[in-house]
Amino acid sequence: MTGGVDWLTVTCADRFRIEKAQELAFALTAVELSMGMYGKPWHQSGYDGFACGHVQYGERTDGCIVRFGSILAQAHWRRLYELADHVTRIDLQATFCMDEEANVVVHRHYKELARAQKKSRRPPKLSRLQEHGGGYTVYTGRKISDVFGRIYNKGAQTKLLQDHGCVRYEVQFNGERARGVASDIVMRSLTNASLAATSLSFFAGRGVCLGKLPEQCSPYVFVKTSYPRRSNTDVDGSLKWLAACVGPTVSRLLNSGYLQEVQSALKLHVVQ
């Protein structure tokens, strides 16, 4: 049925970016209010602000945080990404209308993940939640880790007629991995079919049998979901640490005539 970005969280520190992100968040909040949503105070990680429908916005002394979810993320995540100084979370999803009852499919996937766990030396955490209202969700991994997956009965979650009988496959990327995933999607202009296929690939890699579902995402290419290469900022920080903490000791030893010993300790073959 659908596929693409289902959630985006960004932070902004630059004054210009903060103003533009605020304008976008406020404009979409007005849309949510016009659709009958209610606003309420929202606080997290030192940010103070509000939540309204699928928008969350907060500020603190060093900048702001903006979150878009669901249909707002699907439609506007690229605009928000362009304003971000940092991406801290991005979710990719694939949703399908099943021939079988949705909870039956979700439960079968739970048993597949459980069987795969027994074969793994370091299996990811596996859990499930069955709700009295008919909902059924399976979780693989930890929510605070760099990647976390969930499969659930979409119709039971939304109670909407168009979602009845649908199962959603959703992958959440956090931190450095979220930044790399978002960057790759934008740089290569990847389609929603590719994002859906990437979500399915994650679960297939953990032992879920998807049958012909990936064929419905064709044509597609996979998003690069591995860790991005270390940024220049990280390199600069390492060099500054070397200069401040290691440099004085090395200089003192060299001045005392311990060149070979320093080379051996630092595993250096050539010293300019």
N, C-alpha and C positions, 0 to 999 in steps of 0.2 A: 504493500500500500504506500508506504512512505520511507524515506531515508534521508539522513543528513545530520546537521548539527542540532543537538537538542538542548545544549547548555553552554554558556560561555561566561567565565568570570575574569575580569581584568582589573588592574589598578593603574592609576595615573598619578604622576608626581609633578610633571611639567604644568605650569599655570595655564598655558593655552590649551593643552590636552584636557585638563580638568574642566575648563569652561565648556569645551565642545562636548565632552562626555556627559556633563551635567545637562546641557541643552537636549541631547539625544534622549537621556533617561527621563527627563521631565516631559518631553513631547510624547514618548511612548506611554508614560504613566497617564497622561491625559486621555490617550486612546483607551487604556485599560479601564479608567474611571467611567468613560462613556459607554463601555460594554457592561457596566454593572459591577465591576470589581470594587473592593473596599481597600483603602490604605490603612496601614498601621505602623507604629514605630518598629524599627529594626536595629539591632546592635550585634556586632560581631568583631572580634579581634581588635577592639579599640575603635572601630568605626561606628559612628552614630548616624542614623538616617531613617529610611522608611522602606517598606515593602508594599507593593500593590500589584496584584495579579502575578504576572510573570516578570516583574521588574523588582530588583533590589538595588538600593543606592545608599551609600554611606560616606562620611567624611571624617578625617582626623587631621592632625597637624601636618603630616607629611604627604597628604594627597587624598584621593577618593577611590572607592571601589564600586564597580557596576557589575550586576549580574543580569543576564537575560536567559529565560528558560522557555521551553516548549515552542509554540508557534512564533513567538517574538525572536527567539534565538535562530530559528530556521530562516526567518525573513531578514533579520537585521544584524546578524553576528559579524558579517564582514565590515560593516560600518563601524561597529564598536571595536573590532580588532585594529582597524587603522588608527584609532585614537589611543590605543593602549601603550603604556610604557612596559607593562608586564602582563602576560597571560598566565593565570594560575590554575585554570581548569577549563577543559573542553570535553563535551560528551558527544559521541557519535552513536546513531541509532539506526536500526532497520526494523520495520514493522510489517508483519504479514498477516493476512486473513487466512486462517487455517481451515482445512476440511474437517479436522477433528476438533473436539471441544478443547478450548484453550488450556484449561487446567491439566488436561490429560497430557498435552504436549509439554507443558512446563515440568510436570512431574517426571516424564520420561527423560527430559534433559537432566534433571537432578540425579537420576539413577546413572546416567551416562557419565556425569562428572564424578560421581562417587566411585564408579568402577575405575575411571582414569586415575583417581587419587591413589588407589591401592597399588598402582604400577609405578608411581612416581616416588623418587627418593625424598624430594622436598615439595610435597603438594601444597598448593595454595589453600587458604581457608575456604571451606564450603559450608554454607548455611542456607536456610530457607524460612520463609514466613508464610503461613496460611492464615488468612483473615476470615472472620465470621461472615463478612459480606460477600465471600466467594473469591476474593483475591488470592493469588498464589505467586510468590516471588522467590527466585533462587539467586543467591549471591556467590560469586567466586572471587576470592582475593579479599584484601582489606581496604576499606574506604579511604584510609589515610595513606595508602601506598601510592606508587606512581601510576598504577593502572588497576582498575577495579571493574568487574562486570556484573550485570544483573539481567535476568530473563524473567519476564512477568506477563500476567494476564492484563493486557492493556484495557480491554473492555471493562473489567471489574474495577480498574483504577479510575477511569474517567466517567463511567456510567453513561457514556454517549452511545447512541444507536450505531453510528458509523464505525465504532471501535469494537462492537460485539464480535466475539470469536477471533480477536486479533492477539497475537503474541509479539512482544517487543524484545529485541536483542540490543542491549545498550552497554557501551563501554565508556568509562570515565577515566580521562587522563589528567594527572595532576602535576604541578611543578614544572621542572625542566622538560618533562615529556610532553606536557600540554603545550608548551611554547613551540617545541619542535613540530608537533602535529599540526597546530594552527598555521605555522609558517609554511609548511609543505603544502597544505591545502591551497593557500592563497598563491604561493609562488607558481604552482603547477595548474592553477585554475581547475581543480578536480571537481567532478560532478557529484551530485547526491548519490548516484548509483555507486560511485567509487567509495563514498563514505559508508554506505550501507554494506558493501562488500567487505570493507575493512573491519567493520563491527562483527560480521559473521565469521571472518577469518580468525579473530581473536578467540571466539568460542570453539571453533573447529580445532584450534591448536590446543585446547584444554580438554578435548575428548567428546564434544557435542556432535552428534550425527545430524547434519542439516539436510540431507537428501538433495533435492533439486532446488532448494531455496537460492543458492548462489547464482543459479542460471537466470533468475528473475532480475538480477542486478546488472546483467550484461547490456552493453559493453562497459568495462570498468578497468581501472588500474588501482593498485593498493596505495594507501597513504603510508608514508614512512613513519613508523611509530617507535623506532629505536631512539635511544638517547641522542640528542644533538651534540655536535662537536663542541668542545669547551670554547667559550666566548673569549674575546680579547680582554674583556673586563676581568675574567678569572686569571688570565695570564698576567695582566698588569698587577693584580693583587698579589700573585705569587712572587713576582719580581720585587715588589715593594717589601714583602716580608723577608726575602733573601737579603736585600740591601740593609734592612734595619736590624735583623736578628742574627744573620750569619756573616754578613760582610765584615763587621769589625773584628770578629774572632779569626776569620781567614786572613785578614790583613796583618794582624798581630803575629800569627804563626809564620806567615811568609817572611815578614821582616826579621824573624828570629832564625830563619834558615831552614824551615821545615817544609820545603816545597814538595819533596817526594811523599812525605807523610800526608800532606793535605790532598795531593792527587790520589793517593790510595784510599783515604777516608771518604772522599767524595766520588770515587770511581771515575776520575777524569783522566783521559789519556793525553790530552794536550791542554796546556794553559797558555793563553795568549799573554 
